[in-house]
């Protein structure tokens, strides 16, 4: 029997410190050709640090990185690219002011641009990945789902041997996620070594040949296919299985009317009628995530409706954007400054740094924001802590109306449970929650009333998994009959 070839990328005894904090401590991990390796861990467990080492953005303090069994110094992204390593980022690494073709061209060597029309090459590359996009379209004008799929296509232009994916399904609809998984199967069959960073235990168990769990910078579990379970992964992640399956919110007496929409029409939804009262959580779910986002933005006053009537009760309202980095935070500002951006934090337009800290400190403590200092830049935080900063700003004043779009997207189980607990507590205290989410588990956990959003229309549904599945099936079947011209 022939020996297995050395893996195209391996981490051996890797250690990395940032000041007094040890981000990685003796980590071993191999990415083998023709295998998908799932990497799990809480926010701050060391996953991002490991990826940054592979991309040449950091260098290890201890241990070594090997390529084909040979110790290799990945001193820059150019070296990583030469080794055939490509990356799909959770938060897009796209130039939004450039076109689709120009973004794809950036992933190739500049000399290739002079040899051929990169718009024609981009069109061929897009079609290979099932993307019917105009190469001349500006990336900033694309919806989130298409931007994420473009990010994947761009990464595959570099990933000749190793593909790293950081929560690639976080911004995808379920059908788009299934299409991605099918593409990963094809890439694995072609011999690519794939690292899938995910918080979804079921995806790791379903897809991975091997699974590694990081906890506080160390390997807490390394398992081959078929030897791990959801329970064993949860124990490795948290030292026990956290309770993230709280019962749905109980119905309560209707409170004051907070949102009243009549024949409301937006660019991609409507006409629809909707009422939301204090003490209830109205949840919108479905695969048309962009339409969910637009409805929330119209209610929040961030986008105008095309027609119809909309009444929103006066008073403070919280808006938790589905994209915390683009719309939820001012990343270059400090944590304290981001928290102070809440309306009416100060009665005057100027304040001292001491007043700023005094206003921010109790909010950061309440939402357990973990950082080296309140003056640390928001950009330096993990995704979970960034979301806690958003919550600290938006919920600390106990607003009577909460608008949230996919508030736990990309978060680990414990961070998800924390966000859900905060939303549930606000509703229990009389706030009205309008939540748009493409995560069915989240919808079922929080809804007092549930709607399926399909082709811009709201369809009421019992908050049970089988009821949602039946509703989707009926709507899809009706749409198919209409497309065929049937009855």
C-alpha positions in Angstrom: 0.0 0.0 0.0 1.4 3.4 -1.0 1.9 6.0 1.7 -0.4 9.0 1.8 1.2 12.1 0.2 2.1 14.9 2.6 -0.8 17.4 3.0 -0.6 20.6 0.9 -1.0 22.6 4.2 -0.4 21.6 7.8 0.0 23.4 11.1 2.4 21.8 13.6 2.6 22.9 17.2 1.5 26.4 16.3 1.6 29.1 19.0 0.7 32.8 18.7 0.5 35.5 21.3 -0.9 39.0 21.3 0.7 40.7 24.3 -0.3 38.7 27.3 -3.1 36.8 25.5 -2.2 33.4 24.0 -4.4 33.1 20.9 -3.1 29.7 19.8 -1.3 27.1 22.0 0.3 24.1 20.4 -2.3 23.7 17.6 -1.9 20.7 15.1 -4.1 20.6 12.1 -3.7 19.0 8.6 -5.6 20.0 5.4 -5.3 16.9 3.2 -5.9 16.8 -0.6 -9.4 15.6 -1.4 -10.8 16.2 2.1 -13.1 18.7 3.8 -11.9 19.6 7.3 -14.4 21.5 9.5 -13.1 23.9 12.1 -15.3 24.8 15.0 -14.8 27.1 18.0 -16.4 29.9 19.9 -15.7 33.5 18.9 -12.2 34.2 20.1 -11.1 30.5 20.2 -8.3 31.2 17.6 -10.0 30.3 14.3 -9.4 33.7 12.7 -5.8 33.7 13.9 -5.1 30.4 12.3 -6.5 31.5 9.0 -4.5 34.7 9.1 -1.3 32.6 9.5 -2.3 30.6 6.4 -2.8 33.7 4.4 0.5 35.3 5.3 -1.1 38.1 7.4 0.6 36.9 10.6 3.6 34.7 11.5 3.6 32.1 14.2 5.6 32.6 17.4 6.0 28.8 17.8 5.8 25.7 15.6 5.8 25.7 11.9 3.6 25.7 8.8 4.3 22.9 6.3 3.4 22.7 2.6 3.8 19.2 1.1 5.7 18.2 4.3 8.3 21.0 4.0 8.5 23.8 6.5 7.3 26.9 4.8 7.4 30.6 5.8 4.2 32.2 4.5 5.4 35.8 4.9 2.8 37.5 2.8 -0.4 37.0 0.9 1.6 36.7 -2.3 3.4 33.6 -0.9 0.0 32.2 0.1 -1.3 32.8 -3.4 1.7 31.1 -4.9 1.0 28.1 -2.7 -2.5 27.9 -4.2 -4.3 29.0 -1.0 -7.6 30.9 -1.5 -10.0 32.4 1.1 -13.7 33.0 1.2 -14.3 35.7 3.9 -17.5 35.9 6.0 -17.3 39.7 5.6 -16.6 40.4 1.9 -13.2 41.2 0.7 -14.6 42.9 -2.4 -14.0 46.3 -3.9 -17.6 47.6 -4.0 -16.8 50.5 -6.3 -15.4 48.2 -9.0 -17.2 45.9 -11.4 -17.7 42.2 -11.1 -15.1 41.6 -13.7 -12.6 43.9 -12.1 -13.0 42.2 -8.8 -12.4 38.8 -10.4 -9.4 40.2 -12.2 -7.8 41.3 -8.9 -7.6 37.6 -7.9 -5.3 36.9 -10.9 -1.7 37.8 -11.8 -1.7 41.3 -13.4 0.0 40.0 -16.5 -3.1 37.9 -17.3 -5.1 41.2 -17.7 -3.1 42.1 -20.8 -3.5 38.7 -22.5 -7.2 38.6 -22.6 -10.4 40.6 -22.0 -11.0 40.0 -18.3 -14.7 40.8 -18.9 -15.0 37.8 -21.2 -12.9 35.7 -18.8 -15.1 36.8 -15.9 -18.3 35.8 -17.8 -16.9 32.3 -18.3 -15.8 32.0 -14.7 -19.2 33.2 -13.5 -21.1 30.6 -15.6 -18.9 27.8 -14.3 -20.2 28.7 -10.8 -23.8 29.1 -11.9 -23.8 32.9 -11.6 -25.7 34.7 -14.3 -24.1 38.1 -13.5 -23.3 41.0 -15.7 -19.5 41.4 -15.5 -19.9 45.1 -15.9 -22.2 45.4 -12.9 -20.9 47.4 -9.9 -20.4 45.1 -6.9 -21.8 47.6 -4.5 -25.2 47.4 -6.3 -25.5 43.6 -5.9 -27.7 42.1 -3.2 -25.8 40.4 -0.3 -26.4 36.9 -1.4 -24.8 37.5 -4.8 -21.9 39.4 -3.3 -21.2 36.4 -1.2 -21.3 34.0 -4.1 -19.0 36.4 -6.1 -16.6 36.2 -3.1 -16.5 32.4 -3.5 -15.9 32.6 -7.3 -13.1 35.1 -6.7 -11.5 32.8 -4.1 -11.6 29.8 -6.4 -9.5 31.7 -8.9 -6.6 31.5 -6.4 -7.4 28.3 -4.6 -5.6 25.8 -6.8 -4.8 23.5 -3.9 -6.3 24.8 -0.6 -9.6 26.6 -0.1 -10.4 28.3 3.3 -14.0 29.2 4.0 -15.1 31.4 6.9 -18.8 30.9 7.6 -19.6 30.9 3.9 -23.3 30.2 4.3 -23.9 33.0 6.8 -25.3 35.3 4.1 -26.8 32.7 1.9 -30.4 31.4 1.6 -30.9 27.7 2.3 -31.1 26.9 -1.5 -27.9 28.9 -2.1 -26.2 27.1 0.8 -27.1 23.7 -0.7 -25.7 24.8 -4.1 -22.5 25.8 -2.3 -22.3 22.4 -0.6 -22.7 20.7 -3.9 -19.9 22.8 -5.4 -17.7 21.9 -2.4 -18.3 18.2 -3.1 -17.1 18.7 -6.6 -14.0 20.6 -5.5 -13.2 17.9 -3.0 -13.5 15.2 -5.7 -11.1 17.2 -7.8 -8.5 16.9 -5.0 -8.8 20.3 -3.3 -8.0 20.6 0.4 -10.9 22.5 2.0 -11.2 24.1 5.5 -14.7 25.0 6.4 -15.0 27.3 9.5 -18.6 27.0 10.8 -20.7 27.4 13.9 -23.3 24.9 12.6 -22.7 21.5 14.1 -25.0 19.8 11.7 -23.0 21.1 8.7 -19.7 19.8 10.2 -21.2 16.4 10.9 -22.8 16.1 7.5 -20.0 17.4 5.3 -16.6 16.9 7.0 -14.1 14.1 6.6 -12.5 15.4 9.8 -13.4 17.9 12.5 -11.2 20.0 14.7 -12.6 22.0 17.7 -10.6 24.9 19.1 -11.2 26.1 22.6 -9.3 29.0 24.1 -6.5 28.5 21.5 -6.1 24.8 22.0 -7.3 21.7 20.2 -10.2 20.4 22.3 -11.3 17.7 19.9 -10.0 16.1 16.7 -12.4 13.6 15.1 -12.6 11.5 11.9 -15.9 11.2 10.0 -18.5 9.2 11.9 -16.7 9.4 15.3 -18.2 12.7 16.5 -21.8 13.6 17.5 -23.5 16.9 18.2 -23.2 16.2 21.9 -19.5 15.5 21.8 -18.9 18.6 19.7 -20.9 20.8 22.1 -18.9 19.4 25.1 -15.6 20.2 23.3 -16.8 23.7 22.4 -18.1 24.7 25.8 -17.1 22.1 28.3 -20.8 21.1 28.3 -23.9 21.5 26.2 -25.4 25.0 26.6 -29.2 25.3 26.7 -30.0 27.1 23.5 -33.4 25.6 23.0 -35.6 27.9 25.2 -39.3 27.5 24.7 -41.1 29.9 22.4 -42.3 33.2 23.9 -45.7 32.7 25.5 -48.7 34.7 24.1 -49.7 37.7 26.2 -52.3 40.4 26.2 -52.0 42.7 23.2 -50.2 45.9 24.0 -50.1 49.3 22.3 -49.9 49.4 18.5 -46.3 50.1 17.5 -46.4 49.4 13.7 -49.4 49.6 11.4 -48.8 49.0 7.7 -51.6 49.2 5.1 -51.1 48.2 1.5 -47.4 49.0 2.0 -45.3 48.6 -1.2 -41.5 48.7 -1.4 -39.1 48.1 -4.3 -39.2 44.3 -3.8 -42.2 43.6 -1.6 -45.9 44.3 -1.2 -48.5 45.3 -1.1 -48.8 44.0 2.5 -50.7 44.7 5.7 -49.0 44.2 9.1 -49.6 45.2 12.7 -47.1 44.7 15.5 -48.0 45.5 19.2 -46.1 45.7 22.4 -45.3 42.4 24.1 -45.2 40.4 20.9 -42.5 39.1 18.6 -43.6 39.1 14.9 -41.1 37.1 12.9 -40.7 37.0 9.1 -38.9 34.1 7.7 -38.3 32.8 4.2 -35.7 32.5 1.5 -36.1 36.0 0.1 -33.8 37.6 2.6 -33.3 40.8 0.7 -37.0 41.6 0.8 -37.0 41.0 4.5 -34.2 43.5 4.9 -36.0 46.1 2.8 -39.2 45.9 4.8 -37.2 46.5 8.0 -35.4 49.4 6.5 -38.7 51.0 5.4 -40.2 50.6 8.9 -37.0 52.0 10.4 -37.2 55.1 8.2 -34.0 54.2 6.3 -35.7 53.7 3.0 -38.9 55.2 1.6 -41.9 53.1 0.6 -43.2 53.3 -2.9 -46.8 53.5 -1.8 -49.2 52.7 1.0 -49.6 53.8 4.6 -47.2 53.2 7.4 -47.6 54.4 11.0 -44.8 53.8 13.6 -45.5 54.8 17.2 -43.3 57.7 18.3 -40.4 56.9 20.7 -37.0 55.3 20.6 -36.6 52.3 18.3 -33.7 49.9 18.0 -32.4 48.7 14.6 -30.1 45.7 14.5 -28.8 45.4 11.0 -28.1 42.1 9.4 -24.6 43.3 8.4 -23.0 44.5 11.6 -19.8 45.6 9.9 -21.3 47.7 7.1 -24.3 49.1 8.9 -24.2 48.2 12.6 -20.8 49.7 13.6 -18.3 52.4 12.8 -15.4 50.0 12.7 -12.5 52.5 13.0 -14.1 54.0 16.2 -13.6 52.6 19.6 -16.1 50.4 21.4 -17.1 53.2 23.7 -17.6 55.6 20.8 -19.8 53.1 19.0 -22.0 52.7 22.1 -22.3 56.4 22.6 -23.8 56.7 19.1 -27.1 55.8 20.5 -29.7 58.7 20.3 -29.9 60.9 23.4 -26.8 59.5 25.1 -25.8 63.1 25.8 -28.0 66.1 26.0 -25.4 68.3 24.3 -23.3 67.8 21.2 -20.0 67.8 23.0 -18.7 65.7 25.9 -15.4 64.6 27.5 -13.7 61.2 27.3 -14.5 60.7 30.9 -18.2 61.3 30.3 -18.1 59.0 27.3 -16.5 56.2 29.3 -19.1 56.7 32.2 -21.9 56.4 29.7 -20.5 53.3 27.9 -19.1 51.3 30.8 -22.4 50.1 32.3 -23.7 49.1 28.9 -20.6 47.2 28.0 -20.8 45.4 31.4 -24.5 44.6 30.9 -23.9 43.0 27.5 -20.6 41.3 28.5 -18.5 42.9 25.8 -15.1 41.2 26.0 -12.3 43.5 25.0 -8.9 44.7 26.2 -10.2 48.2 26.7 -13.3 50.4 26.0 -11.0 52.3 23.7 -10.2 49.2 21.5 -11.3 49.7 17.9 -14.5 47.9 17.0 -12.8 46.4 14.0 -10.5 44.4 16.2 -13.3 42.5 18.0 -14.6 39.0 17.1 -17.9 38.8 15.4 -19.7 37.8 18.6 -18.3 40.8 20.5 -19.1 43.1 17.7 -22.7 42.0 17.9 -22.7 42.6 21.6 -21.5 46.2 21.0 -24.5 46.7 18.6 -26.8 45.3 21.3 -25.2 47.4 24.0 -26.0 50.5 21.9 -29.4 49.6 20.6 -31.0 47.9 23.6 -29.5 49.6 26.6 -32.2 52.3 26.6 -35.0 49.7 26.7 -36.7 51.1 23.5 -40.3 50.1 23.0 -39.8 49.0 19.4 -37.1 46.5 18.2 -36.3 45.9 14.6 -33.8 43.0 14.0 -32.5 41.4 10.8 -30.7 38.1 11.2 -29.3 39.2 14.5 -27.3 36.0 15.2 -25.9 35.5 11.7 -22.4 34.1 12.0 -22.4 33.8 15.8 -21.6 30.7 17.8 -24.1 28.9 20.0 -23.5 30.8 23.2 -23.5 34.2 21.5 -26.7 33.2 19.8 -28.3 32.2 23.1 -27.2 35.5 24.6 -28.8 37.5 21.8 -32.0 35.5 22.0 -32.2 36.0 25.8 -31.9 39.8 25.3 -34.6 39.9 22.7 -36.9 37.7 24.8 -36.4 39.8 27.9 -37.2 43.0 25.9 -40.5 41.5 24.6 -41.4 40.2 28.1 -41.0 43.7 29.3 -43.5 45.0 26.8 -41.3 45.9 23.8 -42.6 45.1 20.3 -40.2 43.0 18.2 -40.2 42.8 14.4 -37.6 40.2 13.4 -36.6 39.1 9.9 -34.5 35.9 9.8 -33.6 33.2 7.3 -32.8 30.9 10.3 -35.8 28.7 10.9 -34.6 27.6 14.3 -34.4 31.3 15.3 -37.8 32.0 13.9 -39.4 29.2 15.8 -37.6 30.0 19.1 -38.7 33.7 19.2 -42.0 34.1 17.3 -45.3 34.8 19.0 -46.6 35.3 15.4 -44.9 33.9 12.3 -45.1 34.9 8.7 -43.5 33.2 5.7 -42.3 35.9 3.2 -42.7 34.6 -0.4 -42.3 36.7 -3.5 -42.8 39.9 -1.5 -46.0 38.8 0.3 -46.6 37.8 3.9 -48.3 34.4 4.6 -49.3 33.7 8.2 -48.0 30.4 9.6 -48.2 28.4 12.8 -44.8 28.6 14.6 -44.0 24.9 14.1 -41.4 23.4 11.8 -43.8 21.1 10.0 -46.3 24.0 9.4 -43.5 26.1 7.9 -42.4 23.3 5.6 -46.0 22.7 4.5 -46.4 26.4 3.8 -43.3 26.6 1.7 -44.2 23.6 -0.2 -47.7 24.9 -1.0 -46.4 28.3 -2.0 -43.7 26.9 -4.2 -46.2 24.5 -5.8 -48.6 27.3 -6.5 -45.8 29.4 -8.0 -44.8 26.4 -10.3 -48.4 26.0 -11.5 -48.6 29.7 -12.2 -45.4 29.6 -14.2 -46.8 26.7 -16.3 -50.0 28.5 -16.8 -52.0 25.8 -14.9 -55.1 26.3 -12.7 
